[in-house]
Structures are given as C-alpha cells and as structure tokens.
Amino acid sequence: MKRFALIMLSISVVAACGDDDDRGTGGDDAGTGGDAGMSGACTNASDLAALMRMDFGDAMDQSVPDIAAAEGTTCALAGMTGDALQMCTRDAIVEETGMAVSADCADCFAISVRCSAENCLTPCLGGSDSAECVACRCGDNTAMVNCIDAYTACSGIPSDVCAGM
C-alpha cells in the first residue's frame, strides 16, 4: 500500500507542479533540501521549450512532468530517500528527455518529488487527489513545508494548485 501511495503521490505532485501554463518568476526557498533557493531554473528558452513538449518516453507521448513522476517513482521504489532520491530523479529526467531539460530544471521537479515523499506520504495514502493530500502538499503538514512552492521557488514557474487554501 505504501508503494502505491508513493507512486500516486509522485505522479500528482509533479503533474500539478509542472503542467501549469503560466510561466513567470520564482519565489522564496521553501527549505526542502537540495538547492531549492535556485530561482528561475526552468525559465530559460530551452527548458521552457522542453516543458511545452509532449513527445518524450518510449511512446513519444509523455511530458516532462510525466517523465518526472515515473522516474521519481522508480527511484523511490529502489529504496532511495533524501538526497539520493532527489539526485536519482534529477539525473533520470535529464537522461529520459535526451538532455532537453537541464539538470538545474530537472532538479526542481526532483525537489518536488522529494518534498512530497518526505512530508506527505501518510495523508496521500487515500489518494493523491484527496483533499488531505493536496492540503499537505500545500503546506498543511507537520513541517509546514509547501511542496508546490518549493517547485515554484526553484523553477520560476508559478502554480495555482494551492490557491484558496
């Protein structure tokens, strides 16, 4: 059950963070480990172009968030946590996108996966779309860490997932 929840959590967190079409500038460091203070890592022309694509993966039908979710899940199921989970996810995103996504931008997705795995696994056992899971990812957790803001702060790409919470 925990593995299934982690898979679902990774998919929803990355998809929610990375599919937002509003492109802008970042925010503050959310304190989730790694280099979360790096703002605007995905706002360069080549990363923005890669984030708009939907032609990654074996079937050429996956987006960067899809790749991030799959690779984050693979790394987590291999038993990785913390820095190892983040680095594995980042490196796999870069590789699976044929280096279309920079390591700095891929790290923003990996930060989101790591943050959610560390702070929201239990609330998301009932499903990643549950109100409890979304609230947790938006900062309603014991560490009061907003995993969505962590992605935004790093990437420079805002998300409205937590609007109204």
DSSP file (Angstrom, degrees, kcal/mol; ACC not computed):
  #  RESIDUE AA STRUCTURE BP1 BP2  ACC     N-H-->O    O-->H-N    N-H-->O    O-->H-N    TCO  KAPPA ALPHA  PHI   PSI    X-CA   Y-CA   Z-CA
    1    1 A M     >        0   0    0      0, 0.0     4,-2.2     0, 0.0     5,-0.2   0.000 360.0 360.0 360.0 -39.6    0.0    0.0    0.0
    2    2 A K  H  >  +     0   0    0      1,-0.2     4,-2.3     2,-0.2     5,-0.2   0.891 360.0  51.5 -64.3 -38.4    2.8    2.5    0.8
    3    3 A R  H  > S+     0   0    0      2,-0.2     4,-2.3     1,-0.2    -1,-0.2   0.932 109.9  48.7 -64.1 -44.5    4.4    1.8   -2.6
    4    4 A F  H  > S+     0   0    0      1,-0.2     4,-2.6     2,-0.2     5,-0.2   0.923 111.6  49.7 -59.9 -44.7    1.2    2.5   -4.4
    5    5 A A  H  X S+     0   0    0     -4,-2.2     4,-2.8     1,-0.2    -1,-0.2   0.889 109.8  50.8 -63.0 -39.8    0.7    5.7   -2.4
    6    6 A L  H  X S+     0   0    0     -4,-2.3     4,-2.6     2,-0.2    -1,-0.2   0.897 110.2  50.2 -66.0 -39.5    4.2    6.9   -3.2
    7    7 A I  H  X S+     0   0    0     -4,-2.3     4,-2.2     2,-0.2    -2,-0.2   0.953 114.2  43.7 -61.4 -49.3    3.6    6.3   -6.9
    8    8 A M  H  X S+     0   0    0     -4,-2.6     4,-2.4     1,-0.2     5,-0.2   0.890 113.3  52.2 -64.6 -39.4    0.4    8.2   -6.9
    9    9 A L  H  X S+     0   0    0     -4,-2.8     4,-2.5    -5,-0.2     5,-0.3   0.930 110.1  48.0 -62.5 -46.5    1.9   11.0   -4.8
   10   10 A S  H  X S+     0   0    0     -4,-2.6     4,-2.0     1,-0.2     5,-0.3   0.912 112.1  49.8 -62.0 -43.2    4.8   11.4   -7.2
   11   11 A I  H  X S+     0   0    0     -4,-2.2     4,-2.3    -5,-0.2     5,-0.2   0.945 114.8  42.1 -62.4 -48.8    2.6   11.5  -10.2
   12   12 A S  H  X S+     0   0    0     -4,-2.4     4,-2.6     2,-0.2     5,-0.2   0.884 113.7  50.9 -70.8 -37.4    0.2   14.1   -8.8
   13   13 A V  H  X S+     0   0    0     -4,-2.5     4,-2.0    -5,-0.2     5,-0.2   0.950 115.7  40.5 -66.1 -47.9    2.8   16.4   -7.3
   14   14 A V  H  X S+     0   0    0     -4,-2.0     4,-3.0    -5,-0.3     5,-0.2   0.918 117.1  48.7 -69.3 -41.9    4.9   16.6  -10.4
   15   15 A A  H  X S+     0   0    0     -4,-2.3     4,-1.8    -5,-0.3    -2,-0.2   0.925 112.8  48.4 -63.2 -43.1    1.9   16.8  -12.7
   16   16 A A  H  < S+     0   0    0     -4,-2.6     4,-0.2    -5,-0.2    -1,-0.2   0.873 118.8  40.1 -65.2 -35.9    0.3   19.5  -10.6
   17   17 A C  H  < S+     0   0    0     -4,-2.0     3,-0.4    -5,-0.2    -2,-0.2   0.883 121.0  38.9 -80.1 -39.2    3.5   21.5  -10.4
   18   18 A G  H  < S+     0   0    0     -4,-3.0    -2,-0.2    -5,-0.2    -3,-0.2   0.633 103.6  62.8 -94.9 -13.6    4.8   21.1  -13.9
   19   19 A D     <  +     0   0    0     -4,-1.8    -1,-0.2    -5,-0.2     2,-0.2   0.486  69.0 120.1 -92.0  -1.2    1.7   21.3  -16.1
   20   20 A D        -     0   0    0     -3,-0.4    -4,-0.0    -4,-0.2    -3,-0.0  -0.441  53.4-153.2 -65.4 130.1    0.8   24.9  -15.2
   21   21 A D        +     0   0    0     -2,-0.2     2,-0.5     2,-0.1    -1,-0.2   0.610  66.2  99.8 -83.2 -12.2    0.8   27.0  -18.3
   22   22 A D        -     0   0    0    136,-0.2     2,-0.5   135,-0.0    -2,-0.1  -0.653  57.7-165.1 -76.6 121.0    1.6   30.3  -16.5
   23   23 A R        +     0   0    0     -2,-0.5     2,-0.2   134,-0.2   134,-0.2  -0.922  29.1 121.3-109.5 130.3    5.3   31.0  -16.8
   24   24 A G        -     0   0    0    132,-0.9     2,-0.3    -2,-0.5    16,-0.0  -0.655  57.0 -51.9-155.7-148.9    6.9   33.6  -14.6
   25   25 A T        -     0   0    0     -2,-0.2   131,-0.2     1,-0.1   130,-0.1  -0.725  54.1-106.5-109.4 161.2    9.5   34.2  -12.0
   26   26 A G        -     0   0    0     -2,-0.3   127,-0.2   127,-0.2    -1,-0.1   0.085  20.6-142.3 -81.8-173.7   10.1   32.3   -8.8
   27   27 A G        -     0   0    0    122,-0.2     2,-0.2     1,-0.2    -1,-0.1  -0.127  42.9 -39.4-124.1-142.7    9.6   32.8   -5.1
   28   28 A D        -     0   0    0      1,-0.1     2,-0.3    -2,-0.1    -1,-0.2  -0.476  64.5 -86.5 -93.4 162.1   11.4   32.1   -1.8
   29   29 A D        -     0   0    0     -2,-0.2     8,-0.1     1,-0.1    -1,-0.1  -0.496  31.7-157.7 -63.6 126.3   13.3   29.0   -0.7
   30   30 A A        -     0   0    0     -2,-0.3   116,-0.2     6,-0.2    -1,-0.1   0.439  33.6-121.4 -90.7   0.3   10.9   26.5    0.7
   31   31 A G        +     0   0    0      1,-0.1     3,-0.1   119,-0.1    -2,-0.1   0.909  66.3 136.0  67.6  45.0   13.5   24.8    2.7
   32   32 A T        -     0   0    0      1,-0.4     2,-0.1   114,-0.1    -1,-0.1   0.270  67.2 -97.5-108.3  11.6   13.1   21.3    1.3
   33   33 A G  S >  S+     0   0    0      1,-0.2     3,-0.7    81,-0.0    -1,-0.4  -0.277  87.8  57.1  96.3 171.1   16.7   20.3    0.8
   34   34 A G  T 3  S-     0   0    0      1,-0.2     2,-0.3    -2,-0.1    -1,-0.2  -0.318 117.3 -40.6  65.2-149.8   18.8   20.5   -2.3
   35   35 A D  T >  S+     0   0    0      1,-0.2     3,-2.0    -3,-0.1    -1,-0.2  -0.417  76.8 149.6-108.8  54.9   19.2   23.8   -4.0
   36   36 A A  T <   +     0   0    0     -3,-0.7    -6,-0.2    -2,-0.3    -1,-0.2   0.654  64.4  69.4 -64.3 -15.2   15.6   25.0   -3.6
   37   37 A G  T 3   +     0   0    0     -3,-0.2     2,-0.7    -8,-0.1    -1,-0.3   0.590  69.7 107.8 -78.7  -9.5   16.7   28.6   -3.4
   38   38 A M    <   -     0   0    0     -3,-2.0     3,-0.5    66,-0.1     2,-0.4  -0.585  59.3-161.4 -71.1 109.1   17.7   28.5   -7.1
   39   39 A S        +     0   0    0     -2,-0.7   115,-0.2     1,-0.2   116,-0.2  -0.771  63.3  15.7-100.2 137.9   15.0   30.7   -8.7
   40   40 A G  S >  S+     0   0    0    112,-0.4     3,-1.4    -2,-0.4   115,-0.2   0.680  70.6 145.2  82.7  18.6   14.2   30.6  -12.4
   41   41 A A  T 3  S+     0   0    0    113,-2.5    64,-0.3    -3,-0.5     3,-0.2   0.718  77.4  38.7 -63.8 -21.0   16.0   27.4  -13.2
   42   42 A C  T 3  S+     0   0    0    113,-2.0    -1,-0.3   112,-0.2     9,-0.2   0.315  92.7  87.4-110.3   8.0   13.3   26.4  -15.8
   43   43 A T    <   +     0   0    0     -3,-1.4    -1,-0.1   112,-0.3    -2,-0.1   0.428  59.8 106.6 -93.3   2.5   12.7   29.9  -17.3
   44   44 A N  S  > S-     0   0    0     -4,-0.2     4,-2.6    -3,-0.2     5,-0.2  -0.419  84.7-106.3 -75.6 160.5   15.4   29.8  -20.0
   45   45 A A  H  > S+     0   0    0      1,-0.2     4,-2.2     2,-0.2     5,-0.2   0.866 115.7  48.6 -57.9 -43.2   14.3   29.3  -23.6
   46   46 A S  H  > S+     0   0    0      2,-0.2     4,-2.0     1,-0.2    -1,-0.2   0.906 114.1  44.8 -70.2 -40.1   15.5   25.7  -23.9
   47   47 A D  H  > S+     0   0    0      2,-0.2     4,-2.6     1,-0.2    -2,-0.2   0.923 112.7  51.6 -68.5 -41.8   13.9   24.4  -20.7
   48   48 A L  H  X S+     0   0    0     -4,-2.6     4,-1.0     1,-0.2    -2,-0.2   0.908 110.0  49.9 -59.7 -40.9   10.6   26.3  -21.4
   49   49 A A  H >X S+     0   0    0     -4,-2.2     4,-0.6    -5,-0.2     3,-0.5   0.916 111.5  48.3 -63.1 -42.5   10.6   24.7  -24.9
   50   50 A A  H >< S+     0   0    0     -4,-2.0     3,-0.9    50,-0.3    14,-0.3   0.884 107.3  55.8 -65.1 -38.1   11.1   21.2  -23.4
   51   51 A L  H 3< S+     0   0    0     -4,-2.6    -1,-0.2     1,-0.2    -2,-0.2   0.724 105.0  53.6 -68.4 -20.6    8.4   21.8  -20.8
   52   52 A M  H << S+     0   0    0     -4,-1.0    -1,-0.2    -3,-0.5    -2,-0.2   0.636  91.7  98.2 -84.7 -16.0    5.9   22.5  -23.6
   53   53 A R    <<  -     0   0    0     -3,-0.9    11,-0.5    -4,-0.6     3,-0.1  -0.376  47.0-174.5 -77.9 152.3    6.6   19.3  -25.3
   54   54 A M        +     0   0    0      9,-0.2     9,-0.2     6,-0.1    -1,-0.1  -0.109  62.6  93.1-129.6  31.1    4.5   16.1  -25.0
   55   55 A D        +     0   0    0      6,-0.2     2,-0.2     0, 0.0     6,-0.2  -0.130  53.4 112.2-125.5  38.8    6.8   13.8  -27.1
   56   56 A F  B   > +A   62   0A   0      6,-2.6     6,-2.2    -3,-0.1     5,-0.9  -0.601  50.3  44.3-101.9 168.7    9.1   12.1  -24.5
   57   57 A G  T > 5S-     0   0    0     39,-0.6     3,-1.3     3,-0.2     5,-0.1  -0.088 101.5 -59.2  88.5 172.4    9.2    8.5  -23.5
   58   58 A D  T 3 5S+     0   0    0      1,-0.3    -1,-0.2     2,-0.1     0, 0.0   0.866 138.5  40.9 -59.3 -39.8    9.0    5.2  -25.4
   59   59 A A  T 3 5S-     0   0    0     -3,-0.2    -1,-0.3     0, 0.0    -2,-0.1   0.397 107.4-125.4 -91.0   3.5    5.6    6.0  -27.0
   60   60 A M  T < 5S+     0   0    0     -3,-1.3    -3,-0.2     1,-0.1    -2,-0.1   0.863  84.4 105.3  55.9  39.1    6.6    9.7  -27.5
   61   61 A D      < +     0   0    0     -5,-0.9     2,-0.3    -6,-0.2    -6,-0.2   0.125  49.6 101.4-134.0  20.9    3.5   10.8  -25.6
   62   62 A Q  B     -A   56   0A   0     -6,-2.2    -6,-2.6    -5,-0.1     2,-0.2  -0.839  54.8-144.6-113.9 148.0    4.9   12.0  -22.3
   63   63 A S     >  -     0   0    0     -2,-0.3     4,-2.4    -9,-0.2     5,-0.2  -0.450  38.6 -97.6 -93.2 173.2    5.5   15.4  -20.9
   64   64 A V  H  > S+     0   0    0    -11,-0.5     4,-3.0   -14,-0.3     5,-0.2   0.925 126.8  52.3 -59.2 -45.2    8.4   16.4  -18.6
   65   65 A P  H  > S+     0   0    0      0, 0.0     4,-2.5     0, 0.0    -1,-0.2   0.889 108.3  51.8 -59.6 -36.1    6.1   16.1  -15.6
   66   66 A D  H  > S+     0   0    0      2,-0.2     4,-2.4     1,-0.2    -2,-0.2   0.938 112.0  45.7 -62.0 -46.2    5.1   12.6  -16.7
   67   67 A I  H  X S+     0   0    0     -4,-2.4     4,-2.9     1,-0.2     5,-0.3   0.921 112.5  51.4 -62.1 -44.6    8.8   11.6  -17.0
   68   68 A A  H  X S+     0   0    0     -4,-3.0     4,-2.7     1,-0.2     5,-0.2   0.907 110.5  48.5 -60.8 -42.8    9.5   13.2  -13.6
   69   69 A A  H  X S+     0   0    0     -4,-2.5     4,-2.1    -5,-0.2    -1,-0.2   0.934 114.5  44.8 -63.5 -46.5    6.7   11.2  -12.0
   70   70 A A  H  X S+     0   0    0     -4,-2.4     4,-2.3     1,-0.2    -2,-0.2   0.928 117.5  43.5 -64.7 -45.2    7.7    7.9  -13.5
   71   71 A E  H  X S+     0   0    0     -4,-2.9     4,-2.5     2,-0.2    -2,-0.2   0.877 112.3  52.9 -71.7 -36.9   11.4    8.4  -12.7
   72   72 A G  H  X S+     0   0    0     -4,-2.7     4,-2.3    -5,-0.3    -1,-0.2   0.903 111.0  48.1 -61.6 -40.8   10.7    9.7   -9.2
   73   73 A T  H  X S+     0   0    0     -4,-2.1     4,-2.9    -5,-0.2    -2,-0.2   0.919 110.4  51.0 -65.3 -44.2    8.6    6.6   -8.5
   74   74 A T  H  X S+     0   0    0     -4,-2.3     4,-1.1     1,-0.2    -2,-0.2   0.924 112.1  46.8 -59.2 -45.1   11.3    4.3   -9.9
   75   75 A C  H  <>S+     0   0    0     -4,-2.5     5,-1.8     1,-0.2     3,-0.3   0.908 113.7  48.0 -64.5 -41.8   13.9    5.9   -7.7
   76   76 A A  H ><5S+     0   0    0     -4,-2.3     3,-2.0     1,-0.2    -2,-0.2   0.906 109.2  52.5 -66.4 -41.3   11.7    5.8   -4.6
   77   77 A L  H 3<5S+     0   0    0     -4,-2.9    -1,-0.2     1,-0.3    -2,-0.2   0.726  99.8  64.0 -68.4 -19.5   10.8    2.1   -5.2
   78   78 A A  T 3<5S-     0   0    0     -4,-1.1    -1,-0.3    -3,-0.3    -2,-0.2   0.424 126.2-103.2 -80.4   1.7   14.5    1.4   -5.4
   79   79 A G  T < 5S+     0   0    0     -3,-2.0     2,-0.2     1,-0.3    -3,-0.2   0.559  71.2 148.8  92.2   9.3   14.6    2.5   -1.8
   80   80 A M      < +     0   0    0     -5,-1.8    -1,-0.3     4,-0.1     2,-0.3  -0.534  16.2 169.7 -81.6 144.7   16.1    5.9   -2.3
   81   81 A T    >>  -     0   0    0     -2,-0.2     4,-1.2    37,-0.0     3,-1.1  -0.891  46.1  -0.8-139.7 169.8   15.3    8.7    0.1
   82   82 A G  H 3> S-     0   0    0     -2,-0.3     4,-2.2     1,-0.3     3,-0.2  -0.123 128.9  -2.4  53.8-135.0   16.6   12.3    0.7
   83   83 A D  H 3> S+     0   0    0      1,-0.2     4,-2.9     2,-0.2    -1,-0.3   0.858 135.3  55.3 -58.6 -38.5   19.5   13.5   -1.4
   84   84 A A  H <> S+     0   0    0     -3,-1.1     4,-2.5     2,-0.2    -1,-0.2   0.911 108.6  47.6 -64.1 -42.3   19.7   10.1   -3.2
   85   85 A L  H  X S+     0   0    0     -4,-1.2     4,-2.4     2,-0.2    -2,-0.2   0.926 114.2  47.3 -62.6 -45.0   16.0   10.2   -4.3
   86   86 A Q  H  X S+     0   0    0     -4,-2.2     4,-2.6     2,-0.2    -2,-0.2   0.932 114.7  44.8 -63.7 -47.2   16.4   13.8   -5.5
   87   87 A M  H  X S+     0   0    0     -4,-2.9     4,-2.8     2,-0.2     5,-0.2   0.904 113.5  50.2 -66.0 -41.9   19.7   13.1   -7.4
   88   88 A C  H  X S+     0   0    0     -4,-2.5     4,-2.2    -5,-0.2    -1,-0.2   0.930 113.4  46.1 -61.0 -45.9   18.3    9.9   -9.0
   89   89 A T  H  X S+     0   0    0     -4,-2.4     4,-2.2    -5,-0.2    -2,-0.2   0.938 114.1  48.0 -63.5 -47.7   15.1   11.6  -10.1
   90   90 A R  H  X S+     0   0    0     -4,-2.6     4,-2.2     1,-0.2    -2,-0.2   0.943 113.3  46.4 -57.4 -51.1   17.0   14.6  -11.5
   91   91 A D  H  X S+     0   0    0     -4,-2.8     4,-2.2     1,-0.2    -1,-0.2   0.873 112.1  51.2 -63.9 -37.5   19.5   12.5  -13.4
   92   92 A A  H  X S+     0   0    0     -4,-2.2     4,-3.2    -5,-0.2    -1,-0.2   0.879 107.8  52.4 -67.9 -37.9   16.8   10.3  -14.8
   93   93 A I  H  X S+     0   0    0     -4,-2.2     4,-1.6     2,-0.2     6,-0.2   0.942 110.4  48.0 -61.9 -47.0   14.8   13.2  -16.0
   94   94 A V  H  <>S+     0   0    0     -4,-2.2     5,-3.0     1,-0.2     6,-0.3   0.934 116.8  43.2 -58.9 -46.8   17.8   14.7  -17.9
   95   95 A E  H ><5S+     0   0    0     -4,-2.2     3,-1.7     1,-0.2    -2,-0.2   0.937 113.2  49.8 -65.9 -48.0   18.5   11.3  -19.4
   96   96 A E  H 3<5S+     0   0    0     -4,-3.2   -39,-0.6     1,-0.3    -1,-0.2   0.709 111.0  50.2 -69.4 -19.9   14.9   10.4  -20.3
   97   97 A T  T ><5S-     0   0    0     -4,-1.6     3,-1.4    -5,-0.2    -1,-0.3   0.286 115.1-115.0 -97.4  10.0   14.4   13.7  -22.0
   98   98 A G  T < 5S-     0   0    0     -3,-1.7    -3,-0.2     1,-0.3    -2,-0.1   0.859  70.6 -59.3  60.3  35.7   17.6   13.4  -24.1
   99   99 A M  T 3 <S+     0   0    0     -5,-3.0    -1,-0.3    -6,-0.2    -4,-0.1   0.646 106.1 127.6  65.7  18.2   19.0   16.3  -22.2
  100  100 A A    <   +     0   0    0     -3,-1.4     2,-0.5    -6,-0.3   -50,-0.3   0.797  69.2  56.7 -69.4 -27.7   16.2   18.6  -23.4
  101  101 A V  S    S-     0   0    0     -7,-0.3    -4,-0.1    -8,-0.2    -2,-0.1  -0.909  93.6-125.3-105.2 129.6   15.7   19.5  -19.8
  102  102 A S     >  -     0   0    0     -2,-0.5     4,-2.8   -61,-0.1     5,-0.2  -0.263  20.7-114.7 -68.0 158.9   18.7   21.0  -18.0
  103  103 A A  H  > S+     0   0    0      1,-0.2     4,-1.9     2,-0.2    -1,-0.1   0.871 116.8  54.8 -61.7 -37.2   20.0   19.4  -14.7
  104  104 A D  H  > S+     0   0    0      2,-0.2     4,-0.8     1,-0.2    -1,-0.2   0.926 112.1  41.9 -64.0 -44.6   19.0   22.6  -12.9
  105  105 A C  H >> S+     0   0    0    -64,-0.3     4,-1.1     1,-0.2     3,-0.9   0.919 112.7  53.5 -68.8 -43.5   15.4   22.5  -14.1
  106  106 A A  H 3X S+     0   0    0     -4,-2.8     4,-2.2     1,-0.3    -1,-0.2   0.852 101.8  61.2 -58.6 -34.1   15.1   18.7  -13.6
  107  107 A D  H 3X S+     0   0    0     -4,-1.9     4,-2.5     1,-0.2    -1,-0.3   0.822  96.4  59.6 -63.9 -30.5   16.3   19.3  -10.0
  108  108 A C  H <X S+     0   0    0     -3,-0.9     4,-1.6    -4,-0.8    -1,-0.2   0.911 107.4  45.1 -64.8 -41.1   13.2   21.5   -9.4
  109  109 A F  H  X S+     0   0    0     -4,-1.1     4,-2.1     2,-0.2    -2,-0.2   0.910 112.9  51.6 -64.8 -41.8   10.9   18.5  -10.3
  110  110 A A  H  X S+     0   0    0     -4,-2.2     4,-2.7     1,-0.2    -2,-0.2   0.858 105.7  54.8 -64.8 -35.6   13.1   16.3   -8.1
  111  111 A I  H  X S+     0   0    0     -4,-2.5     4,-2.8     2,-0.2    -1,-0.2   0.904 107.9  50.1 -62.0 -41.9   12.8   18.7   -5.2
  112  112 A S  H  X S+     0   0    0     -4,-1.6     4,-2.1     2,-0.2    -2,-0.2   0.915 111.5  47.2 -63.6 -44.4    9.0   18.5   -5.5
  113  113 A V  H  X S+     0   0    0     -4,-2.1     4,-2.3     2,-0.2    -2,-0.2   0.933 114.6  47.2 -62.4 -46.6    9.1   14.7   -5.5
  114  114 A R  H  X S+     0   0    0     -4,-2.7     4,-2.5     1,-0.2     5,-0.2   0.934 111.0  50.9 -61.6 -47.5   11.4   14.6   -2.5
  115  115 A C  H  X S+     0   0    0     -4,-2.8     4,-2.0     1,-0.2     5,-0.3   0.915 112.4  46.4 -57.9 -45.8    9.4   17.1   -0.6
  116  116 A S  H  X S+     0   0    0     -4,-2.1     4,-2.3     1,-0.2    -1,-0.2   0.895 112.2  49.9 -66.8 -40.7    6.2   15.2   -1.1
  117  117 A A  H  < S+     0   0    0     -4,-2.3     4,-0.4     1,-0.2    -1,-0.2   0.884 116.1  43.4 -64.2 -37.9    7.8   11.9   -0.2
  118  118 A E  H  < S+     0   0    0     -4,-2.5    -2,-0.2    -5,-0.2    -1,-0.2   0.797 128.6  23.4 -77.9 -29.6    9.2   13.3    3.0
  119  119 A N  H  < S+     0   0    0     -4,-2.0    23,-0.3    -5,-0.2    -3,-0.2   0.632 125.8  34.2-114.6 -17.0    6.2   15.3    4.2
  120  120 A C  S  X S+     0   0    0     -4,-2.3     4,-1.3    -5,-0.3    -3,-0.1   0.217  70.9 111.1-133.3  17.0    3.0   13.9    2.7
  121  121 A L  T  4 S+     0   0    0     -4,-0.4     3,-0.3    -5,-0.2     4,-0.3   0.952  84.7  44.8 -61.4 -50.2    3.2   10.1    2.3
  122  122 A T  T >4 S+     0   0    0      1,-0.2     3,-1.8     2,-0.2     4,-0.3   0.940 112.6  48.8 -63.4 -50.2    0.6    9.3    5.1
  123  123 A P  T 34 S+     0   0    0      0, 0.0     3,-0.5     0, 0.0    10,-0.3   0.771 111.6  52.8 -61.7 -22.1   -2.0   11.9    4.1
  124  124 A C  T >< S+     0   0    0     -4,-1.3     3,-1.5    -3,-0.3    -2,-0.2   0.399  77.9  95.3 -95.8   4.2   -1.7   10.8    0.5
  125  125 A L  T <  S+     0   0    0     -3,-1.8    -1,-0.2    -4,-0.3     3,-0.1   0.843  84.1  54.5 -60.3 -32.2   -2.3    7.1    1.2
  126  126 A G  T 3  S-     0   0    0     -3,-0.5    -1,-0.3    -4,-0.3    -2,-0.1   0.509 133.1 -56.5 -80.1  -3.9   -6.0    7.6    0.4
  127  127 A G    X   -     0   0    0     -3,-1.5     3,-1.4     1,-0.1     6,-0.3  -0.259  40.9-110.1 133.0 140.5   -5.2    9.1   -3.0
  128  128 A S  T 3  S+     0   0    0      1,-0.3    -1,-0.1    -3,-0.1    -3,-0.1   0.700 116.2  53.1 -71.0 -19.5   -3.1   11.9   -4.3
  129  129 A D  T 3  S+     0   0    0     -5,-0.1    -1,-0.3     4,-0.1    -2,-0.1   0.440  82.6 117.9 -93.7   0.1   -6.2   13.9   -5.3
  130  130 A S  S <> S-     0   0    0     -3,-1.4     4,-2.5     1,-0.1     5,-0.2  -0.298  77.0-118.3 -66.0 152.7   -7.8   13.7   -1.9
  131  131 A A  H  > S+     0   0    0      1,-0.2     4,-2.5     2,-0.2     5,-0.2   0.866 115.0  53.9 -58.3 -37.1   -8.3   17.0   -0.1
  132  132 A E  H  > S+     0   0    0      2,-0.2     4,-2.1     1,-0.2    -1,-0.2   0.896 109.6  46.6 -66.4 -40.5   -5.9   15.8    2.7
  133  133 A C  H  > S+     0   0    0     -6,-0.3     4,-2.7   -10,-0.3     5,-0.2   0.937 113.7  46.8 -68.1 -47.1   -3.1   15.1    0.3
  134  134 A V  H  X S+     0   0    0     -4,-2.5     4,-1.6     1,-0.2    -2,-0.2   0.928 112.8  50.3 -61.2 -44.7   -3.5   18.3   -1.6
  135  135 A A  H  <>S+     0   0    0     -4,-2.5     5,-2.7    -5,-0.2    -1,-0.2   0.904 110.7  50.0 -60.1 -41.1   -3.6   20.3    1.6
  136  136 A C  H ><5S+     0   0    0     -4,-2.1     3,-2.0     1,-0.2    11,-0.3   0.941 109.7  49.3 -62.7 -47.6   -0.5   18.5    2.8
  137  137 A R  H 3<5S+     0   0    0     -4,-2.7    10,-1.5     1,-0.3    11,-1.4   0.773 108.0  56.8 -63.1 -24.7    1.4   19.2   -0.4
  138  138 A C  T 3<5S-     0   0    0     -4,-1.6    -1,-0.3     8,-0.2     8,-0.2   0.293 136.0 -80.8 -91.3   9.6    0.3   22.9    0.0
  139  139 A G  T < 5S+     0   0    0     -3,-2.0     2,-1.8     6,-0.5    -3,-0.2   0.374  92.0 124.8 114.8  -3.7    1.9   23.1    3.5
  140  140 A D      < +     0   0    0     -5,-2.7     2,-0.3    -6,-0.2    -3,-0.1  -0.487  51.5 104.3 -87.5  68.8   -0.6   21.6    5.9
  141  141 A N  S >  S-     0   0    0     -2,-1.8     3,-1.7    -5,-0.1   -21,-0.1  -0.885  89.0 -94.0-139.6 169.9    2.0   19.1    7.3
  142  142 A T  T 3  S+     0   0    0      1,-0.3   -23,-0.0    -2,-0.3    -2,-0.0   0.818 127.1  45.7 -60.7 -31.2    4.0   18.9   10.5
  143  143 A A  T 3  S-     0   0    0    -24,-0.1    -1,-0.3     2,-0.1     3,-0.1   0.556 103.2-133.7 -85.3  -7.9    6.9   20.6    8.9
  144  144 A M    <   +     0   0    0     -3,-1.7     2,-0.5     1,-0.2    -2,-0.1   0.878  51.4 154.3  54.2  41.6    4.7   23.3    7.4
  145  145 A V        -     0   0    0     -9,-0.1     2,-0.8   -30,-0.1    -6,-0.5  -0.875  39.7-146.0-103.3 128.4    6.5   22.9    4.1
  146  146 A N     >  -     0   0    0     -2,-0.5     4,-1.6    -8,-0.2    -8,-0.2  -0.838  10.8-170.5 -95.4 107.3    4.7   23.7    0.9
  147  147 A C  H  > S+     0   0    0    -10,-1.5     4,-1.5    -2,-0.8    -9,-0.2   0.797  85.7  55.0 -70.2 -29.1    6.0   21.3   -1.8
  148  148 A I  H  > S+     0   0    0    -11,-1.4     4,-2.3     2,-0.2    -1,-0.2   0.922 108.3  48.3 -69.2 -43.9    4.3   23.2   -4.6
  149  149 A D  H  > S+     0   0    0      1,-0.2     4,-3.2     2,-0.2  -122,-0.2   0.831 105.1  60.6 -64.4 -31.0    6.0   26.4   -3.5
  150  150 A A  H  X S+     0   0    0     -4,-1.6     4,-1.6     2,-0.2    -1,-0.2   0.922 107.5  44.3 -61.8 -43.4    9.3   24.5   -3.4
  151  151 A Y  H  X S+     0   0    0     -4,-1.5     4,-3.4     2,-0.2     5,-0.4   0.943 115.2  48.2 -63.8 -47.9    8.9   23.7   -7.1
  152  152 A T  H  X S+     0   0    0     -4,-2.3     4,-2.6     1,-0.2  -112,-0.4   0.910 109.6  52.3 -60.5 -44.4    7.9   27.3   -7.9
  153  153 A A  H  < S+     0   0    0     -4,-3.2  -113,-0.3  -127,-0.2    -1,-0.2   0.881 118.0  37.8 -60.6 -38.8   10.8   28.8   -6.0
  154  154 A C  H  < S+     0   0    0     -4,-1.6  -113,-2.5    -5,-0.2    -2,-0.2   0.938 124.4  36.5 -76.9 -50.0   13.3   26.6   -7.8
  155  155 A S  H  < S-     0   0    0     -4,-3.4  -113,-2.0  -115,-0.2  -112,-0.3   0.824  91.4-132.6 -77.8 -33.3   11.8   26.6  -11.3
  156  156 A G  S  < S+     0   0    0     -4,-2.6  -132,-0.9    -5,-0.4    -4,-0.1   0.548  70.5 119.7  85.4   8.5   10.4   30.2  -11.6
  157  157 A I        -     0   0    0     -6,-0.3    -1,-0.2    -5,-0.2    -2,-0.2  -0.929  58.1-139.9-111.3 113.0    7.1   28.7  -12.9
  158  158 A P        -     0   0    0      0, 0.0     2,-0.3     0, 0.0  -136,-0.2  -0.258  12.9-159.5 -72.5 158.3    4.1   29.5  -10.7
  159  159 A S        -     0   0    0   -138,-0.1     3,-0.3  -140,-0.0  -142,-0.1  -0.985  17.2-155.6-134.9 145.6    1.3   27.1   -9.9
  160  160 A D    >   +     0   0    0     -2,-0.3     3,-1.5  -144,-0.2  -143,-0.1   0.193  64.0 111.8-103.8  15.5   -2.2   27.8   -8.7
  161  161 A V  T 3  S+     0   0    0      1,-0.3    -1,-0.2  -145,-0.2   -23,-0.1   0.858  83.5  40.8 -55.7 -38.5   -2.6   24.3   -7.1
  162  162 A C  T >  S+     0   0    0     -3,-0.3     3,-2.0   -25,-0.1    -1,-0.3   0.345  82.9 133.3 -96.3   6.3   -2.7   25.9   -3.6
  163  163 A A  T <  S+     0   0    0     -3,-1.5    -3,-0.1     1,-0.3     0, 0.0  -0.346  75.4  15.3 -60.2 133.0   -4.8   28.9   -4.5
  164  164 A G  T 3         0   0    0      1,-0.0    -1,-0.3    -2,-0.0    -2,-0.1   0.518 360.0 360.0  82.6   5.7   -7.6   29.4   -1.9
  165  165 A M    <         0   0    0     -3,-2.0    -2,-0.1   -27,-0.0    -1,-0.0   0.441 360.0 360.0 -96.0 360.0   -6.0   27.1    0.7
